[in-house]
Amino acid sequence: MRRLIVSMLAVPTLTSPLAAYANDAPSTPLALEEMQVTASAERADGPVQGYRATRSASATRTDTAIHDTPQSISVVPAQVVQDIGAVRLEDALDYAGGVERGNNFGGQGLTEFLIRGFNSQEFYRNGFAVNRGYPNMPDASTIERIEVLRGPAAMLYGRSDPGGTFNIVSKQPQAERRTVLGSQVNSEGLRRGTLDTTGALDEQADFTYRLNLVAEGGDSFRDDVESERYNVAPVLRWQLNEATAITLEGDYLHNRHPLDRGVTRYANQQGKLPRDRFLGEKAAGKLTNENATTQLRIEHLLNESWTLRGGVQYLDGEIYGGAVENNSNSYAMGLSPGTSLVGRNYNERWLNWNDVNAQANAEGNFDLAGFAHTLLVGVEYDKFNYNSLIIRSPGAGAYPIDIYNPVHGQPLPPLTRTTTHDSENLESYAFFLQDQIALTERLKAQLGARIERFEQSYNDKLNPNGNWDQAHNAVTPRFGLIYDLTDELAVFANTSRSFKPNRGADRLGNSFDPEKGVAHEVGIKYDMADRDLSLTAAMFHIVKENVLTNDPLDSTRSVAAGEVRSRGFDINLAGNITPQWRVIGGYAYVDAEVTESTSASMPSGSRLGNVPRHSFNLLDTYEFAGGPLAGLGLGVGLKYVSDRQGQTSNNTFDMDGYGLVDLLAYYPLTENVRLNLNLNNVFDKDPPICLSCSLNGYDASTYDIPGGRFWYLRADLRF
């Protein structure tokens, strides 16, 4: 069904450019009157000039100036995506400032990022949650801008973590006809082709379209790790009249990739493995991950003061196939003295999920009691379903491989164990209210609250005692103030709450109370005189309660009795120092630890796993404006992550910090042809080694960081 929807969307889009070109040339020359062209103002959901956005809709669900929003916000625009040659969402987020990569299930999905010390599993596309289940890492080809919100976003978006989240604003149709064909290769074996086309289907431009296509395949720096990827993302927009617009958007993503757990180091291991070593089996096949998303959005202007917006999203996905991976006890037990064999298991899994989300809100602008108000009233409904089945071969030392002299191609062992067979259903209903108030010309307030009820059921088909149902009501308020000390400098403060349902059951078969978080933030925003360059600095303190920790009466079970705390500060910079000189980046200091726990292995004071105290990134580019080098762009990307603990435990290990330097260059060969030639990891740094990679918790950066120095070449043809 999902393939049918996407295909139907794509047909008119593919055919429209040809028809338009056929009627393109006028029969007689036209004489145009002299006219003055003025660049249109930036929209919160539209393109950004350069590296700096001035408006955002993600933090308030209204079109609001970032400078007037009492919250730390970063925007990564499409220009950054293009300059660095990003192919995945994570590539662009590397320059968001304080956003770290988390678990992504061996390159398959479960896309997690860390913001202010906490995993951010919930993120959004055009205001709808899209990271439900185990979806693919989103492709960079459809990104118009990424808006990073630091601190809880539960008041507007519902269940989420208190560190922050982000909203992907996808590329939307434009009336002006334009097509860009792209081709990209790199020295690690990547081959990638893209198409981005947009235009109008009629003379009045009431019907507009956009289509993004991606076809990708090739090798990687890891031996025997090959992949294929296809993405179809059509958008149709109908301007019904001056007051009403309807947008239908689809996104289908297909990915086949081996389960790659990365390079590890075992107890009793002598020396380290080469970074290209793969301990799986090429013959075991690849896991296939397919996701489809369909959005229908409507916007209607009631009058000059009130706007109605609504929409519905349906997404579904599945992962299926076989994989070979090391047994979890191989990491804890390590290598037997005098041997270099580790046990593995062959497994097959079938995971599928779907989610329906409906939203409706009204935005009004009016004066009341002498103050200017922007009022937002909304309702939301969501229903999520998830099913999983995993069957494995015998455990322990079965199906071994020599890590120093691996022999691949061994016959696959039989499947004898069903280790996972469960399902989950989560349904929620929400009402939220927000008011943005201009108290004076310089003082603005933002306050709101969300009331949400969720009903959750879990069915463990291997253990009937683990089945349960629960229902909770959650109230998540938010309050913020921002004051302009001068036209350029503002101070702000906010406080807000979050919640997120827990999964699983305790030793008595009961459900867990949901996680609850509270965050406080104070900071400054500085915009230079012409507003071409902005800086935001903020201090934060976040506490999350009802975190799952080991049951003191049964170490195999958990209780919701833990508490963790994160505090620190971050600084983010974005803009155009001159029209030719652009910068974006940030620095974050995060002190995150366990403050309450019943677990002897995770006592109070334990640092949170995979959270660096220090992180820094900066992208700096310069584009020549005149002379023989006109249009040439040169830049450097800097990334630094300090040492981290591998997991939240008193029996853990440290992972060394690392720094990466990337160089980029682009040049327009003609008015319609642009070349990118970039060199990444210039100094050929090794990625950090994961010393205790388990099946469900490991350092994703082990394989996310390229295996060494590599270059890529990209060519874009515009017509």
C-alpha positions as CSV (number, residue, x, y, z in Angstrom):
1,M,0.0,0.0,0.0
2,R,2.7,2.5,0.9
3,R,4.6,1.8,-2.4
4,L,1.3,2.5,-4.2
5,I,0.8,5.8,-2.5
6,V,4.3,7.0,-3.2
7,S,4.2,5.8,-6.9
8,M,0.9,7.7,-7.4
9,L,2.4,10.8,-6.0
10,A,5.5,10.5,-8.2
11,V,3.7,10.1,-11.6
12,P,2.5,13.6,-12.2
13,T,5.7,15.0,-10.8
14,L,7.9,13.0,-13.2
15,T,5.8,14.0,-16.2
16,S,5.2,17.6,-15.5
17,P,8.7,19.0,-16.3
18,L,8.5,17.5,-19.8
19,A,5.2,19.0,-20.5
20,A,6.3,22.4,-19.1
21,Y,9.4,22.5,-21.3
22,A,7.3,21.7,-24.4
23,N,5.4,25.0,-23.9
24,D,8.3,27.0,-22.6
25,A,9.5,29.1,-25.5
26,P,7.3,32.1,-26.4
27,S,6.4,32.6,-30.1
28,T,7.5,36.2,-30.1
29,P,10.1,38.1,-28.0
30,L,8.7,39.9,-25.0
31,A,9.6,43.4,-24.0
32,L,9.8,43.7,-20.2
33,E,9.5,47.0,-18.3
34,E,12.3,48.0,-16.0
35,M,11.5,46.7,-12.5
36,Q,13.1,46.5,-9.1
37,V,13.4,43.1,-7.5
38,T,13.5,42.8,-3.7
39,A,14.3,39.6,-2.0
40,S,11.4,38.1,-0.1
41,A,11.5,37.8,3.6
42,E,12.5,34.6,5.2
43,R,9.7,32.2,6.2
44,A,10.0,29.9,9.1
45,D,9.4,26.9,6.8
46,G,11.4,28.2,3.8
47,P,14.9,28.4,2.5
48,V,17.7,30.2,4.4
49,Q,20.2,32.6,2.8
50,G,23.7,31.5,3.9
51,Y,24.2,29.8,7.3
52,R,21.9,31.8,9.5
53,A,18.2,31.6,9.9
54,T,16.3,34.4,11.5
55,R,12.9,32.7,12.1
56,S,11.6,29.4,13.3
57,A,8.3,27.6,13.7
58,S,9.5,24.5,15.5
59,A,10.0,26.1,19.0
60,T,6.5,27.6,19.1
61,R,4.5,26.2,16.2
62,T,4.2,29.8,15.1
63,D,6.3,31.8,12.7
64,T,8.5,33.6,15.3
65,A,11.8,35.4,15.2
66,I,14.5,33.3,16.8
67,H,15.8,36.4,18.6
68,D,12.3,36.7,20.3
69,T,12.1,33.1,21.5
70,P,13.2,32.4,25.1
71,Q,15.0,29.2,24.2
72,S,18.3,28.0,22.8
73,I,17.7,27.2,19.1
74,S,20.1,26.2,16.3
75,V,19.2,25.9,12.6
76,V,21.2,23.9,10.1
77,P,20.2,25.1,6.6
78,A,20.4,23.4,3.3
79,Q,23.5,25.5,2.4
80,V,25.4,23.6,5.0
81,V,24.1,20.3,3.8
82,Q,25.3,21.2,0.3
83,D,28.7,22.5,1.2
84,I,29.7,19.5,3.3
85,G,28.2,17.0,0.8
86,A,26.0,15.4,3.5
87,V,24.3,12.2,2.6
88,R,22.6,11.5,5.9
89,L,20.8,13.5,8.6
90,E,23.7,12.8,11.0
91,D,26.2,14.5,8.7
92,A,24.3,17.8,8.9
93,L,23.7,17.5,12.7
94,D,27.5,17.3,13.3
95,Y,27.5,21.1,13.0
96,A,24.3,21.8,15.0
97,G,26.4,22.4,18.2
98,G,26.1,20.0,21.2
99,V,24.4,17.2,19.3
100,E,26.2,13.9,19.5
101,R,25.6,10.6,17.7
102,G,24.0,7.8,19.6
103,N,22.9,4.2,19.0
104,N,21.7,3.4,15.5
105,F,21.4,-0.4,15.7
106,G,24.4,-1.3,13.7
107,G,23.6,1.2,10.9
108,Q,20.0,-0.1,10.6
109,G,17.9,2.4,12.4
110,L,16.9,3.2,16.0
111,T,18.3,6.6,15.2
112,E,19.3,8.3,18.5
113,F,21.1,11.5,19.2
114,L,22.3,13.0,22.4
115,I,21.4,16.6,23.4
116,R,22.5,18.0,26.7
117,G,23.4,14.5,28.1
118,F,20.2,12.7,27.2
119,N,19.2,10.5,24.3
120,S,16.7,12.1,21.9
121,Q,14.8,9.3,20.3
122,E,11.8,11.4,19.3
123,F,12.3,13.9,16.5
124,Y,10.1,15.4,13.8
125,R,9.5,16.1,10.2
126,N,7.3,19.2,9.5
127,G,6.0,18.9,13.1
128,F,5.1,15.2,13.0
129,A,7.0,12.5,14.9
130,V,9.0,10.3,12.4
131,N,11.3,8.2,14.6
132,R,8.9,5.6,15.7
133,G,10.0,2.0,15.6
134,Y,13.4,1.3,13.9
135,P,13.3,3.6,10.8
136,N,16.2,4.3,8.5
137,M,18.5,7.2,9.1
138,P,16.8,10.0,7.1
139,D,18.5,11.0,3.9
140,A,20.0,14.5,3.5
141,S,18.5,15.0,0.0
142,T,15.1,16.3,1.3
143,I,16.4,18.6,4.0
144,E,15.6,22.3,3.7
145,R,16.6,23.1,7.3
146,I,17.0,21.3,10.6
147,E,15.8,23.2,13.7
148,V,17.4,22.0,17.0
149,L,15.5,22.8,20.1
150,R,17.4,22.5,23.4
151,G,15.5,21.6,26.5
152,P,12.1,19.8,26.8
153,A,9.7,20.1,23.9
154,A,6.9,18.1,25.5
155,M,4.5,21.0,25.8
156,L,4.1,21.2,22.0
157,Y,5.1,17.7,20.9
158,G,4.3,15.2,23.6
159,R,6.4,12.3,24.9
160,S,10.1,13.1,24.6
161,D,13.4,13.4,26.5
162,P,14.3,16.6,28.4
163,G,17.6,17.3,26.7
164,G,16.0,18.5,23.5
165,T,14.9,17.4,20.0
166,F,14.9,18.7,16.4
167,N,12.4,19.2,13.6
168,I,13.3,18.5,9.9
169,V,11.7,21.0,7.6
170,S,11.6,19.2,4.2
171,K,12.0,20.8,0.8
172,Q,8.8,22.2,-0.5
173,P,7.5,23.0,-4.0
174,Q,8.5,26.2,-5.7
175,A,6.7,28.0,-8.5
176,E,9.9,28.6,-10.5
177,R,10.8,25.6,-12.5
178,R,14.2,24.1,-11.5
179,T,15.9,20.7,-11.8
180,V,19.2,19.7,-10.2
181,L,20.9,16.4,-11.1
182,G,23.6,15.2,-8.7
183,S,26.3,12.5,-8.8
184,Q,28.6,11.7,-5.9
185,V,31.5,9.2,-5.4
186,N,34.1,8.7,-2.7
187,S,37.3,6.8,-2.2
188,E,35.6,4.3,0.1
189,G,33.4,3.0,-2.8
190,L,30.2,5.1,-2.5
191,R,28.2,5.7,-5.6
192,R,25.2,8.0,-5.3
193,G,22.9,9.8,-7.7
194,T,20.2,12.4,-6.9
195,L,17.4,14.3,-8.6
196,D,15.7,17.4,-7.2
197,T,13.1,18.9,-9.4
198,T,10.3,21.5,-8.7
199,G,8.0,23.8,-10.6
200,A,4.3,24.6,-11.4
201,L,1.8,22.3,-13.1
202,D,-0.4,25.2,-14.3
203,E,0.1,28.8,-15.6
204,Q,-1.3,30.3,-12.4
205,A,1.1,28.2,-10.2
206,D,-1.8,27.0,-8.1
207,F,-0.5,23.4,-8.4
208,T,3.2,23.0,-7.7
209,Y,5.3,20.0,-7.2
210,R,8.7,18.8,-5.9
211,L,10.4,15.5,-6.3
212,N,13.6,14.2,-4.7
213,L,15.1,10.9,-5.8
214,V,18.1,9.0,-4.5
215,A,19.9,5.9,-5.7
216,E,22.9,4.8,-3.7
217,G,25.2,1.8,-3.4
218,G,28.7,0.7,-3.0
219,D,31.3,-0.4,-0.5
220,S,32.5,1.0,2.8
221,F,35.8,1.2,4.7
222,R,34.8,-2.1,6.5
223,D,35.5,-5.4,4.7
224,D,32.5,-7.1,3.2
225,V,30.1,-4.3,4.2
226,E,28.2,-3.2,1.1
227,S,24.9,-1.5,1.0
228,E,22.1,-0.2,-1.3
229,R,19.7,2.7,-0.7
230,Y,16.7,4.2,-2.6
231,N,14.7,7.2,-1.6
232,V,11.5,8.6,-3.3
233,A,10.1,11.8,-1.8
234,P,7.4,13.6,-3.8
235,V,5.4,16.7,-2.7
236,L,2.3,18.2,-4.3
237,R,0.9,21.5,-3.2
238,W,-2.5,22.9,-4.2
239,Q,-3.2,26.6,-3.5
240,L,-7.0,26.2,-3.5
241,N,-7.5,30.0,-3.1
242,E,-5.8,32.9,-1.5
243,A,-6.7,31.6,2.0
244,T,-6.3,27.8,1.7
245,A,-3.4,25.5,0.8
246,I,-3.2,21.7,0.8
247,T,0.0,19.8,0.8
248,L,0.4,16.1,0.1
249,E,3.9,14.7,0.9
250,G,5.4,11.2,0.7
251,D,8.7,9.7,1.5
252,Y,9.7,6.1,0.8
253,L,13.1,4.9,1.9
254,H,14.6,1.4,1.2
255,N,17.9,0.4,2.7
256,R,19.8,-3.0,2.7
257,H,22.9,-3.1,4.9
258,P,24.7,-5.8,6.9
259,L,24.4,-5.5,10.7
260,D,27.7,-3.9,11.5
261,R,28.5,-3.7,15.2
262,G,31.8,-2.0,14.6
263,V,35.4,-2.7,15.9
264,T,35.6,-3.9,19.5
265,R,38.2,-4.9,22.0
266,Y,37.8,-7.9,24.2
267,A,39.2,-8.8,27.6
268,N,42.5,-10.6,27.2
269,Q,42.9,-9.4,23.7
270,Q,46.5,-8.7,22.6
271,G,46.7,-5.6,20.4
272,K,43.9,-4.0,18.4
273,L,42.1,-5.1,15.3
274,P,42.4,-3.2,12.0
275,R,39.5,-0.8,11.6
276,D,38.3,-2.5,8.4
277,R,37.9,-5.9,10.1
278,F,34.3,-7.4,9.8
279,L,33.5,-10.3,12.0
280,G,30.1,-11.0,10.5
281,E,29.2,-13.0,7.4
282,K,28.7,-11.6,4.0
283,A,26.9,-14.8,3.0
284,A,24.3,-14.3,5.7
285,G,22.7,-11.6,3.7
286,K,21.7,-8.1,4.6
287,L,18.9,-6.7,6.7
288,T,16.3,-4.9,4.7
289,N,14.8,-1.8,6.2
290,E,11.8,-0.2,4.5
291,N,10.0,2.9,5.7
292,A,7.2,5.0,4.2
293,T,5.7,8.3,5.4
294,T,2.7,10.1,4.0
295,Q,1.6,13.6,5.3
296,L,-1.5,15.6,4.4
297,R,-1.3,19.2,5.6
298,I,-3.9,21.9,5.4
299,E,-3.5,25.6,6.1
300,H,-6.5,28.1,6.1
301,L,-6.5,31.8,6.8
302,L,-9.8,32.6,8.5
303,N,-9.0,36.4,8.5
304,E,-6.1,38.7,9.1
305,S,-5.8,37.6,12.7
306,W,-6.6,33.9,12.8
307,T,-5.1,30.8,11.0
308,L,-6.2,27.2,11.1
309,R,-3.7,24.4,10.5
310,G,-4.2,20.7,10.5
311,G,-2.8,17.5,9.1
312,V,-2.5,13.8,9.4
313,Q,0.5,11.5,9.0
314,Y,0.7,7.8,8.4
315,L,4.0,6.0,8.7
316,D,5.0,2.4,8.6
317,G,8.1,0.3,8.3
318,E,9.7,-3.0,8.7
319,I,13.1,-4.7,9.2
320,Y,13.6,-8.3,8.0
321,G,16.5,-10.6,7.2
322,G,19.4,-12.4,8.7
323,A,22.6,-11.3,10.4
324,V,25.6,-12.8,12.2
325,E,26.8,-11.0,15.3
326,N,28.9,-11.7,18.3
327,N,27.2,-13.2,21.4
328,S,26.6,-10.7,24.1
329,N,28.6,-12.8,26.7
330,S,31.6,-12.7,24.3
331,Y,32.2,-9.1,25.4
332,A,31.9,-9.8,29.1
333,M,33.9,-13.0,29.2
334,G,36.5,-11.9,26.6
335,L,38.9,-14.3,24.9
336,S,40.0,-17.5,26.5
337,P,43.7,-17.4,27.5
338,G,45.9,-18.4,24.6
339,T,43.0,-18.2,22.0
340,S,41.6,-15.6,19.7
341,L,38.2,-17.2,19.1
342,V,34.9,-15.4,19.9
343,G,31.4,-17.0,19.8
344,R,28.8,-15.7,17.3
345,N,25.2,-16.4,16.6
346,Y,23.1,-16.3,13.4
347,N,19.7,-14.7,13.7
348,E,16.7,-13.7,11.7
349,R,14.4,-11.0,12.7
350,W,11.1,-9.6,11.6
351,L,10.2,-6.1,13.1
352,N,7.3,-4.0,11.9
353,W,5.6,-0.9,13.1
354,N,3.0,1.8,12.1
355,D,1.9,5.1,13.5
356,V,-1.0,7.4,12.8
357,N,-0.9,11.0,13.9
358,A,-3.5,13.7,13.5
359,Q,-3.1,17.3,14.5
360,A,-5.2,20.5,14.5
361,N,-4.5,23.9,15.9
362,A,-5.6,27.5,15.6
363,E,-3.3,30.6,15.8
364,G,-4.6,34.0,16.6
365,N,-2.9,37.4,16.9
366,F,-4.8,40.1,18.9
367,D,-4.5,42.7,21.6
368,L,-6.0,42.1,25.0
369,A,-5.6,44.0,28.3
370,G,-3.1,46.3,26.6
371,F,-0.8,43.5,25.5
372,A,-0.2,41.9,22.1
373,H,-0.9,38.2,22.1
374,T,-0.1,35.3,19.8
375,L,-2.3,32.5,21.0
376,L,-2.0,28.8,19.9
377,V,-4.7,26.2,20.7
378,G,-4.2,22.7,19.5
379,V,-5.3,19.0,19.8
380,E,-3.4,15.9,18.8
381,Y,-4.1,12.1,18.5
382,D,-1.5,9.4,18.0
383,K,-1.6,5.6,17.8
384,F,1.6,3.5,17.6
385,N,1.8,-0.3,17.0
386,Y,5.0,-2.4,17.1
387,N,5.7,-6.1,16.6
388,S,8.9,-8.0,16.8
389,L,10.2,-11.6,16.4
390,I,13.9,-12.6,16.7
391,I,15.1,-16.2,16.3
392,R,18.7,-17.1,17.0
393,S,21.2,-20.0,16.7
394,P,22.7,-21.6,19.9
395,G,24.6,-19.2,22.1
396,A,27.8,-19.4,24.2
397,G,30.8,-20.4,22.1
398,A,28.9,-21.7,19.1
399,Y,29.8,-20.6,15.6
400,P,33.2,-19.0,16.5
401,I,35.5,-16.9,14.4
402,D,39.2,-16.0,14.9
403,I,39.4,-12.3,15.3
404,Y,43.0,-12.1,14.0
405,N,42.6,-14.6,11.2
406,P,39.0,-14.7,10.3
407,V,37.7,-17.5,8.0
408,H,34.4,-16.5,6.5
409,G,32.0,-18.6,4.6
410,Q,31.3,-21.1,7.4
411,P,27.9,-22.9,7.1
412,L,25.2,-21.1,9.0
413,P,24.1,-22.8,12.2
414,P,20.5,-23.8,12.8
415,L,18.0,-21.4,14.4
416,T,17.1,-22.9,17.8
417,R,16.1,-20.1,20.1
418,T,13.3,-17.6,20.0
419,T,14.7,-14.7,22.1
420,T,12.2,-12.0,21.4
421,H,8.5,-12.1,20.4
422,D,6.4,-9.2,21.6
423,S,4.2,-6.4,20.6
424,E,3.4,-2.9,22.0
425,N,0.5,-0.5,21.4
426,L,0.6,3.1,22.6
427,E,-2.4,5.5,22.1
428,S,-2.4,9.1,23.2
429,Y,-4.8,12.1,23.2
430,A,-3.6,15.7,23.9
431,F,-4.7,19.3,24.2
432,F,-2.3,22.2,24.4
433,L,-2.5,25.9,24.9
434,Q,0.3,28.5,24.4
435,D,0.4,32.3,24.6
436,Q,3.2,34.5,23.4
437,I,2.8,37.9,25.1
438,A,4.6,41.2,24.3
439,L,4.5,42.7,27.9
440,T,6.5,45.7,26.8
441,E,8.4,46.7,23.7
442,R,11.4,44.8,25.1
443,L,10.0,42.2,27.4
444,K,8.2,39.1,26.0
445,A,6.8,36.1,27.7
446,Q,5.9,32.6,26.5
447,L,3.7,30.3,28.6
448,G,1.8,27.2,27.9
449,A,0.8,23.7,29.0
450,R,-0.1,20.4,27.5
451,I,-2.5,17.8,28.9
452,E,-2.0,14.4,27.5
453,R,-3.4,11.0,28.3
454,F,-1.7,7.9,27.0
455,E,-2.9,4.3,27.1
456,Q,-0.2,1.6,26.7
457,S,-0.3,-2.2,26.4
458,Y,2.6,-4.6,26.2
459,N,2.3,-8.3,25.2
460,D,5.3,-10.6,25.8
461,K,4.5,-13.7,23.8
462,L,7.3,-15.7,25.5
463,N,6.3,-14.8,29.1
464,P,2.6,-14.2,29.8
465,N,3.6,-12.8,33.3
466,G,5.2,-9.9,31.4
467,N,1.9,-8.7,29.8
468,W,0.4,-5.5,31.1
469,D,-1.7,-2.5,30.4
470,Q,-1.4,1.0,31.8
471,A,-2.9,4.5,31.4
472,H,-1.5,7.8,32.6
473,N,-2.3,11.5,32.4
474,A,0.6,13.9,32.0
475,V,0.7,17.7,32.3
476,T,3.8,19.4,30.8
477,P,3.9,23.2,31.3
478,R,6.5,25.6,30.0
479,F,7.3,29.2,30.9
480,G,9.9,31.6,29.4
481,L,10.9,35.2,29.4
482,I,13.2,37.2,27.1
483,Y,14.3,40.8,27.6
484,D,16.1,43.0,25.0
485,L,18.8,44.8,26.9
486,T,19.7,46.5,23.6
487,D,18.6,46.1,20.0
488,E,21.3,43.5,19.7
489,L,21.6,41.8,23.1
490,A,18.8,39.9,24.9
491,V,18.7,37.8,28.1
492,F,16.3,34.9,28.5
493,A,15.2,32.2,30.9
494,N,12.8,29.3,30.8
495,T,11.6,26.3,32.7
496,S,9.7,23.3,31.4
497,R,8.8,19.6,31.9
498,S,8.8,16.4,29.9
499,F,7.6,12.8,30.1
500,K,8.1,9.6,28.2
501,P,6.5,6.2,28.8
502,N,8.8,3.3,29.9
503,R,8.8,-0.1,28.2
504,G,8.9,-3.6,29.8
505,A,7.7,-5.0,33.1
506,D,9.1,-5.4,36.6
507,R,9.6,-8.8,38.4
508,L,5.9,-8.9,39.3
509,G,4.8,-8.3,35.8
510,N,3.7,-4.7,36.4
511,S,4.3,-1.7,34.1
512,F,6.7,1.1,35.0
513,D,5.7,4.7,35.7
514,P,6.8,7.0,32.9
515,E,10.0,9.0,32.9
516,K,9.6,12.6,34.0
517,G,12.0,15.5,33.5
518,V,12.3,19.1,34.5
519,A,14.7,21.6,33.0
520,H,15.8,25.1,33.7
521,E,17.7,27.3,31.3
522,V,19.2,30.9,31.3
523,G,21.1,32.5,28.5
524,I,21.8,35.4,26.2
525,K,21.2,36.0,22.5
526,Y,23.4,38.4,20.6
527,D,22.7,39.6,17.0
528,M,25.1,41.9,15.3
529,A,23.9,45.2,14.0
530,D,22.8,44.0,10.6
531,R,21.6,40.6,12.0
532,D,24.0,38.7,9.8
533,L,25.7,36.9,12.7
534,S,24.1,35.5,15.9
535,L,25.4,33.9,19.0
536,T,23.4,32.1,21.7
537,A,24.9,31.0,25.1
538,A,23.0,29.2,27.7
539,M,23.4,27.4,31.1
540,F,21.1,24.5,31.9
541,H,20.1,22.2,34.7
542,I,18.0,19.1,33.9
543,V,16.7,16.3,36.1
544,K,15.0,13.1,34.9
545,E,13.1,10.8,37.3
546,N,11.7,7.2,37.1
547,V,14.7,6.1,35.1
548,L,14.9,2.3,34.9
549,T,17.5,0.7,37.2
550,N,18.2,-2.8,38.5
551,D,15.8,-4.3,40.9
552,P,17.8,-5.0,44.2
553,L,15.7,-8.2,44.7
554,D,16.2,-9.5,41.1
555,S,19.2,-8.4,39.1
556,T,17.5,-9.6,35.9
557,R,14.6,-7.1,36.4
558,S,14.3,-3.4,36.6
559,V,12.5,-0.8,38.8
560,A,11.7,2.8,37.9
561,A,13.6,4.2,40.8
562,G,16.5,6.0,39.3
563,E,17.3,9.7,38.8
564,V,19.9,11.3,36.6
565,R,21.0,14.9,36.3
566,S,22.7,16.9,33.6
567,R,24.1,20.4,33.9
568,G,26.4,22.6,31.9
569,F,26.4,25.3,29.3
570,D,26.6,25.6,25.5
571,I,27.5,28.3,23.0
572,N,26.3,28.3,19.4
573,L,27.3,30.6,16.5
574,A,25.8,30.9,13.0
575,G,25.9,33.5,10.3
576,N,27.7,35.4,7.6
577,I,30.6,37.5,8.9
578,T,30.7,39.0,5.4
579,P,28.6,38.1,2.4
580,Q,31.4,35.7,1.4
581,W,32.5,34.4,4.8
582,R,30.1,32.0,6.6
583,V,30.4,30.1,9.9
584,I,28.3,27.7,11.9
585,G,29.2,25.6,15.0
586,G,29.2,25.4,18.7
587,Y,30.7,24.2,22.0
588,A,29.0,22.3,24.8
589,Y,30.1,21.4,28.3
590,V,27.9,18.6,29.8
591,D,28.2,17.1,33.3
592,A,25.8,14.2,33.4
593,E,25.6,11.6,36.2
594,V,23.3,9.3,38.2
595,T,22.0,10.9,41.3
596,E,19.7,8.2,42.6
597,S,19.9,4.4,42.0
598,T,19.0,1.1,43.5
599,S,21.6,-0.7,41.4
600,A,25.0,-1.7,42.8
601,S,26.4,-1.7,39.3
602,M,25.1,1.8,38.5
603,P,25.5,3.7,41.8
604,S,25.0,7.3,42.4
605,G,27.8,9.4,40.9
606,S,28.2,7.2,37.8
607,R,28.7,9.2,34.6
608,L,26.1,8.7,31.9
609,G,27.4,6.5,29.1
610,N,28.5,8.0,25.8
611,V,28.2,11.6,27.0
612,P,31.4,13.7,26.5
613,R,32.1,16.5,28.9
614,H,33.4,18.6,26.1
615,S,32.4,18.8,22.4
616,F,33.1,21.3,19.8
617,N,32.4,21.8,16.1
618,L,32.9,24.5,13.6
619,L,32.3,24.9,9.8
620,D,34.1,27.9,8.3
621,T,33.8,28.7,4.6
622,Y,34.8,31.5,2.3
623,E,33.6,32.1,-1.2
624,F,35.5,34.4,-3.6
625,A,33.2,37.2,-5.1
626,G,35.3,38.5,-8.0
627,G,38.3,38.0,-10.2
628,P,39.4,34.7,-11.8
629,L,38.5,32.8,-8.6
630,A,34.9,34.1,-8.5
631,G,32.5,31.5,-7.1
632,L,35.3,29.3,-5.6
633,G,34.5,28.3,-2.1
634,L,37.1,27.0,0.4
635,G,36.3,25.7,3.9
636,V,37.4,23.7,6.9
637,G,35.3,21.6,9.3
638,L,36.5,20.9,12.8
639,K,35.0,18.4,15.2
640,Y,36.2,17.4,18.7
641,V,34.7,15.0,21.3
642,S,36.4,14.5,24.6
643,D,36.7,11.2,26.4
644,R,33.5,9.3,27.5
645,Q,32.5,6.4,29.5
646,G,31.3,3.4,27.4
647,Q,28.3,2.7,29.6
648,T,26.5,4.0,32.7
649,S,28.2,1.6,35.2
650,N,30.8,1.5,37.9
651,N,32.4,-1.4,35.9
652,T,33.0,0.4,32.7
653,F,35.8,1.8,30.6
654,D,36.9,5.1,29.1
655,M,36.8,5.9,25.4
656,D,39.4,8.3,24.3
657,G,38.5,11.6,22.8
658,Y,39.1,12.3,19.2
659,G,39.3,15.3,16.8
660,L,38.6,15.4,13.1
661,V,39.6,18.0,10.4
662,D,37.7,18.1,7.1
663,L,38.5,20.3,4.1
664,L,36.0,21.3,1.5
665,A,36.1,23.1,-1.8
666,Y,33.5,23.9,-4.4
667,Y,33.5,25.7,-7.7
668,P,30.9,26.6,-10.4
669,L,32.4,25.4,-13.7
670,T,29.5,27.1,-15.5
671,E,26.3,28.9,-14.4
672,N,24.6,25.5,-14.2
673,V,27.4,23.1,-13.1
674,R,28.9,23.0,-9.6
675,L,31.7,20.7,-8.3
676,N,32.4,19.7,-4.7
677,L,35.8,18.2,-3.8
678,N,36.2,17.5,-0.1
679,L,38.8,15.7,2.0
680,N,37.5,14.3,5.3
681,N,39.5,13.1,8.3
682,V,42.6,14.9,6.9
683,F,45.0,13.5,9.5
684,D,43.7,9.9,9.2
685,K,42.6,9.6,12.8
686,D,41.5,6.2,14.1
687,P,38.0,6.1,15.5
688,P,37.7,5.2,19.2
689,I,37.4,1.5,20.1
690,C,34.4,0.1,21.8
691,L,35.5,-2.1,24.6
692,S,32.2,-3.5,25.7
693,C,29.8,-3.6,22.8
694,S,26.6,-5.5,23.7
695,L,23.7,-6.3,21.6
696,N,21.7,-3.3,22.8
697,G,24.3,-0.8,23.9
698,Y,27.4,0.2,22.1
699,D,29.3,3.2,20.9
700,A,27.8,4.0,17.6
701,S,30.6,6.4,16.8
702,T,32.8,3.4,16.4
703,Y,31.6,2.9,12.9
704,D,29.9,6.2,12.2
705,I,33.3,7.9,12.1
706,P,34.9,7.0,8.8
707,G,37.7,4.4,8.9
708,G,40.4,6.9,7.9
709,R,41.1,9.7,5.5
710,F,38.8,9.7,2.4
711,W,37.8,12.1,-0.3
712,Y,34.6,12.6,-2.2
713,L,33.6,14.3,-5.4
714,R,30.2,15.6,-6.2
715,A,28.8,17.2,-9.4
716,D,25.5,19.1,-9.6
717,L,23.9,20.0,-13.0
718,R,21.2,22.6,-12.8
719,F,18.7,23.4,-15.6
